[in-house]
Amino acid sequence: YAQKVKQAIMAAHDSIISARIKQTRDANRHRRPAPFKLNDFVYVSTKNIKFPKGMSQKLLPKWMGPYKII
């Protein structure tokens, strides 16, 4: 019984690994290189940046910058 369970777990693990590899390959197939070059100026979205508590999200800027690509 223990051997069957171990084999089932190993098979599930192998299946998860192969699915992850396939998903990564498929996702990378549709990606395109960034259009930025050295010394370009860009704005950065504040969507995923954590600000200190007490600051209203509604009043925060949507973009920060410009920043130079080095």
N, C-alpha and C positions, 0 to 999 in steps of 0.2 A: 504494500500500500504506500509506504513512504517513498519508495523508488518511483512509483507512478506519479505521485504528487511532485516530486523533484523534477521529473521529466516534463511535466505539464508547465511548471514554473519556468524551466529553461526554454521551452518552446515559446511561451508567452513573451519572455524577455527577448528572444531572438526576433520575434515578430515585431515587437515595439521598436527595436533598433533598426530593422529594415524599413519600417514605416517612417521613422524619423529621417533616415537617409534619403528616402524617396521624396518626402515633403521638402527637405532642404534643397535637393536638386531641382525640383519643380519650381520652387520659389525663386531660386537664383537664376533660372532660365528667363524669367520675365523682368529681371532687374536691369537697369541701365546705369552706366557710370555717371557720377555726379558732374554737372556741367561747370564746376568751379575750377579756377586755375590759381596758381600762386599769385599773391598780392591782390586778389579780388577782395572786395568788401561785401560782407553778407550780414543779414539780420538773422537773429536766432529767435525762434518761437519760445514764448514763456509757458506754453501749455503744460510741460512736464517739469517745470521748475517749482520747487517748494519755497514759498515766501514765509516770513515770520507771521505768527498768529496775530490776529487783530487787524490785518490788512484785508480790506474787502476785495474779493476776486474781481468784482465788477469794475472796480476803479483802477486795477493794475494794467500796465501796458501789455498789449498782445505780442509785441516784438521788442527785442533788445538789440542794440548795436548802433551803428555798424561796426563789425569786427573784421580785422584784416586776416586773411588766410596766410599762414606762414609755413 
